[in-house]
Amino acid sequence: MTTQDTYSRLQVEWGKALVGQEETLELLFIALLVRGHVLLEGVPGTAKTLMAKVLARMLGGSFKRVQFTPDLMPSDITGTTVFDLQSGRFHLKQGPIFTDVLLADEINRAPAKTQAALLEAMEERQVTIDGQSHPLSPNFLALATENPIEYEGTYPLPEAELDRFLFKIEVPYLSEQQELDLLMRYHQGFDARDLDALGIEQVATSEVLEECRREVAGVTVEPDIARYITSISNASRRSPDLTLGASPRASVALLLASRATAAVEGRSYVSPDDVKWMARPALAHRLIIRPEAQIEGLTPKDAVERLLGAVAVPR
């Protein structure tokens, strides 16, 4: 099964539970293909949790949700060693991070110490507990959510953690027609809490994902395209609008995501349009706007658009 075929089947299953948000699905699938992680930003009630549950079901994988709160401790996520009186030995009590899809709900509600519990897991796909390393699922995907309008009692994510998210996806409101379609679904008996009744089928097994990843790895990236990516990143570091530009990790993320995009669209090569489309979700959350530019109303997304406009596109 090709990557394009797999994505088409995912779209069908996604539509059984969710109205719209097709772009979000594509970005989530791309993140899976390149073993990246995703930060979902949206107001409450935009189905962020439902997206994570549906994705886990389509993968046939395990799903765990952690509600991040100010009193949450790192061990509440990673787990801890406990002493067994019967055996006289310590053994690991695994935390919720030992799963395929982890939903870190309202991640910015927890202090930096707890947020940092995800850093090793996201980068190394393992956690270290009492000096011992424990591997995570090969398909481990961290989905973190945050509310873009309520900041009281929150802790902004450190730049080092933001840089470990492949994408930041803004989950918008539905259009008026989409919301009407949603209401009619509920009127006809739809229940988002009963996924069994929706008949969502497993599509992307571990074997299928590995096959898709091999296809992605075979996508050609011409030198001009690679140079285009580095030019965008370097332009961000020189931009008078920014105090922090894109890191080398961001360049790698943009390359991998562009390759996966080409595979999803059934192409064996990366085009400049792939890079342009991936630049928005892959770079915006990694940039820091200068205060004077913020006063003028410049947003990270605007900054990415300026960078794309300033860098010559390869022909």
Residue pairs with C-beta under 8 A, 6 or more apart in sequence:
1 208
1 211
1 212
2 212
2 215
2 266
3 33
3 212
3 215
3 216
3 260
3 263
3 264
3 266
4 263
4 264
4 265
4 266
6 29
6 203
6 204
6 208
6 212
7 26
7 29
7 264
9 203
10 25
10 29
10 58
10 203
10 204
11 22
11 25
13 54
13 57
13 58
13 200
13 201
13 203
14 21
14 22
14 25
14 54
14 58
16 198
16 199
16 200
17 50
17 54
17 192
17 195
17 198
17 200
18 25
18 47
18 50
18 51
18 54
19 174
19 178
19 179
19 181
19 182
19 185
20 174
20 175
20 178
21 47
21 51
21 171
24 40
24 51
24 169
24 171
25 51
26 264
27 38
27 167
27 169
27 281
28 38
28 51
28 55
28 143
28 169
29 204
29 264
30 36
30 167
30 257
30 260
30 261
30 264
30 278
31 37
31 38
31 141
31 166
31 167
32 59
32 139
32 141
32 204
32 209
33 209
33 212
33 213
33 216
33 260
33 263
33 264
34 166
34 213
34 216
34 253
34 256
34 257
34 259
34 260
35 125
36 165
36 166
36 167
36 253
36 256
36 257
37 122
37 141
37 142
37 143
37 144
37 164
37 165
37 166
38 141
38 142
38 143
38 144
38 165
38 166
38 167
38 168
38 169
39 107
39 144
39 145
39 146
39 157
39 162
39 165
39 167
39 168
39 169
39 285
40 48
40 51
40 143
40 144
40 145
40 146
40 169
40 171
41 145
41 146
41 147
41 148
41 168
41 169
41 170
41 171
42 48
42 145
42 147
42 148
42 170
42 171
42 172
43 147
43 148
43 149
43 173
44 147
46 171
46 172
46 173
46 174
47 171
47 192
48 145
48 171
49 65
49 103
49 105
49 145
50 192
51 143
51 171
52 63
52 65
52 101
52 103
52 143
53 63
53 195
54 195
54 200
55 101
55 141
55 143
56 62
56 63
56 100
56 101
57 63
57 195
57 200
57 202
58 200
58 201
58 202
58 203
58 204
59 100
59 101
59 139
59 202
59 203
59 204
59 205
59 209
60 202
60 204
60 205
61 99
61 100
61 101
61 137
61 139
62 99
62 100
62 101
62 137
63 99
63 100
63 101
63 103
64 96
64 97
64 99
64 101
64 102
64 103
65 96
65 102
65 103
65 105
66 72
66 76
66 77
66 96
66 102
66 103
66 104
66 105
67 105
67 106
67 109
68 104
68 105
68 106
68 107
68 108
68 109
68 110
68 114
68 115
69 109
69 110
70 109
70 110
70 111
70 153
72 109
72 110
72 114
73 114
74 113
74 114
74 116
74 117
75 95
75 129
76 95
76 114
77 95
77 96
77 97
77 114
77 117
77 118
78 95
78 97
78 117
78 121
78 127
78 129
79 92
79 93
79 94
79 95
79 97
79 98
79 127
79 129
80 92
80 93
80 95
80 129
80 130
81 90
81 91
81 92
81 93
81 129
81 130
82 90
82 91
82 93
83 89
83 90
84 90
84 91
90 130
92 129
92 132
92 134
94 134
95 127
96 102
97 117
97 118
97 121
97 127
97 136
98 134
98 136
98 137
99 137
99 140
100 137
100 139
100 140
100 141
101 141
101 143
102 140
102 141
102 142
102 143
103 143
103 144
103 145
104 118
104 142
104 143
104 144
104 145
105 144
105 145
106 145
106 146
106 147
107 115
107 118
107 144
107 145
107 146
107 157
108 115
108 146
108 147
108 154
108 155
108 156
108 157
109 153
109 154
109 155
110 155
111 155
112 155
112 158
115 155
115 157
115 158
115 161
116 158
116 161
117 127
118 142
118 144
118 161
118 164
119 160
119 161
119 164
120 126
120 127
120 128
121 127
121 136
121 140
121 142
122 142
122 164
122 165
123 164
125 135
125 136
125 138
125 140
126 133
126 134
126 135
126 136
127 133
127 134
127 136
128 134
138 206
139 206
139 209
144 165
146 154
146 157
147 154
148 170
159 244
159 286
159 288
162 168
162 285
162 286
163 247
163 249
163 250
163 286
164 249
165 285
166 253
166 256
166 257
166 282
167 257
167 281
167 282
167 285
168 281
168 284
168 285
169 281
173 179
174 182
190 198
191 197
204 212
212 263
215 263
216 256
216 259
216 260
216 263
217 259
218 268
219 259
219 260
219 262
219 263
219 267
219 268
219 269
219 270
220 268
220 269
220 270
221 255
221 258
221 259
221 269
221 270
222 269
222 270
222 314
224 314
225 258
225 270
225 271
225 272
225 275
225 314
226 255
227 314
228 272
228 275
228 311
228 313
228 314
229 251
229 254
229 255
229 258
229 275
230 251
231 311
231 312
232 246
232 254
232 275
232 279
232 283
232 307
232 308
232 311
233 245
233 246
233 247
233 248
233 250
233 251
233 254
234 245
235 245
235 307
235 310
235 311
236 242
236 245
236 246
236 283
236 287
236 303
236 307
237 245
237 246
238 245
239 245
239 303
239 306
239 307
240 290
240 293
241 289
241 290
241 293
241 298
241 303
241 306
242 287
242 288
242 289
242 290
242 293
242 303
243 288
243 289
243 290
244 286
244 287
244 288
245 287
246 254
246 283
246 286
246 287
247 286
250 282
250 283
250 286
253 282
254 275
254 278
254 279
254 282
254 283
257 278
257 281
257 282
258 270
258 274
258 275
258 278
259 270
259 274
261 270
261 274
261 277
261 278
262 268
262 269
262 270
262 271
262 274
265 274
272 313
272 314
276 308
276 313
279 304
279 307
279 308
280 301
280 304
280 305
283 300
283 304
283 307
284 299
284 300
284 301
284 303
284 304
285 300
287 300
287 303
287 304
289 298
289 299
289 300
289 303
293 303
